[in-house]
Amino acid sequence: MDVASFTSTRRTLSASLRTNVKVKLGIDWTRVQYVDLRKPLYSGLAAMIKIATHYGSRDLPQSVSDQARYWASSYTVNSWTNAQDVYRRASTAVDASKSSFHVA
């Protein structure tokens, strides 16, 4: 996520979601800085805030193709002409690794 996208999460976060993040996660999103996105929880939270703001009450994309389209239009550098294909390949790789993962 680039700085502008992160900044928009701080501006567009609803009061109720901001309260939930503070109460449930102990994170005051108004104080989070871009550098904090190095923490996986913060990075994932920023991505979900961006998605929730974009979709509102509409359904989130469920199919890999719909997710790839959203990811390519919202999270990647515009010069990536093959962004949707990159997402689909990464999704396939994750699925393959899940099926071969066994806990002893």
C-alpha positions in Angstrom: 0.0 0.0 0.0 1.4 3.4 -0.9 1.4 6.4 1.3 -1.6 8.0 -0.3 -3.7 4.9 0.1 -2.7 4.7 3.7 -3.5 8.3 4.3 -7.0 7.7 2.8 -7.6 5.0 5.4 -7.1 7.5 8.2 -9.4 10.0 6.5 -12.2 7.6 5.5 -12.4 5.3 8.6 -15.9 5.6 10.1 -16.2 6.5 13.8 -17.8 3.1 14.6 -15.0 1.2 12.9 -12.4 3.4 14.5 -13.9 2.6 17.9 -14.0 -1.1 17.2 -10.3 -1.1 16.2 -9.4 0.8 19.4 -11.5 -1.4 21.7 -10.9 -4.8 20.1 -7.3 -4.4 18.9 -6.0 -1.6 21.2 -5.0 0.4 18.1 -5.7 4.1 17.8 -5.8 4.3 14.0 -5.5 8.1 14.1 -2.0 7.7 15.6 -0.8 5.0 13.2 2.0 6.1 10.9 2.9 4.7 7.5 6.0 3.0 8.9 3.7 1.0 11.2 2.5 -1.0 8.2 5.7 -3.1 8.6 3.7 -4.9 11.3 1.6 -7.5 9.5 -1.5 -6.8 11.7 -1.4 -3.1 10.8 -0.8 -3.8 7.1 -3.7 -6.2 7.0 -5.9 -3.8 8.9 -5.0 -1.0 6.5 -5.9 -3.2 3.5 -9.3 -4.2 5.1 -10.1 -0.6 5.9 -9.4 0.3 2.3 -11.6 -2.6 1.0 -14.4 -1.8 3.5 -14.4 1.8 2.5 -14.5 0.9 -1.2 -17.2 -1.7 -1.0 -19.3 -0.4 1.9 -22.3 -2.6 2.3 -21.8 -4.3 -1.1 -20.4 -7.8 -1.3 -16.7 -8.3 -1.3 -15.3 -10.0 -4.4 -15.4 -13.8 -3.9 -13.9 -15.3 -7.0 -10.2 -15.3 -7.7 -10.9 -13.4 -10.9 -12.9 -10.7 -9.2 -10.3 -10.4 -6.4 -7.6 -10.1 -9.0 -9.4 -7.3 -10.8 -9.9 -5.4 -7.5 -6.3 -6.0 -6.5 -5.0 -4.9 -9.8 -7.0 -1.7 -9.8 -6.5 -0.8 -6.1 -3.2 -2.1 -4.8 -0.7 -2.3 -7.7 1.4 0.2 -9.6 -0.3 1.2 -12.8 2.6 0.1 -14.9 1.8 -3.6 -14.1 0.1 -4.7 -17.2 -0.1 -8.3 -16.0 -1.2 -7.5 -12.4 -4.3 -9.7 -12.6 -2.3 -12.6 -13.9 0.3 -12.1 -11.1 -2.6 -12.2 -8.5 -4.1 -15.4 -10.0 -0.7 -17.2 -10.0 0.0 -16.1 -6.4 -3.4 -17.4 -5.4 -2.8 -20.7 -7.1 0.6 -21.0 -5.3 -1.0 -20.3 -1.9 -3.7 -22.9 -2.6 -1.1 -25.5 -3.6 1.0 -24.8 -0.5 -2.1 -25.2 1.8 -2.8 -28.6 0.3 0.7 -29.8 0.9 1.0 -28.5 4.4 0.8 -31.1 7.1 1.1 -30.7 10.9 3.1 -33.5 12.5 
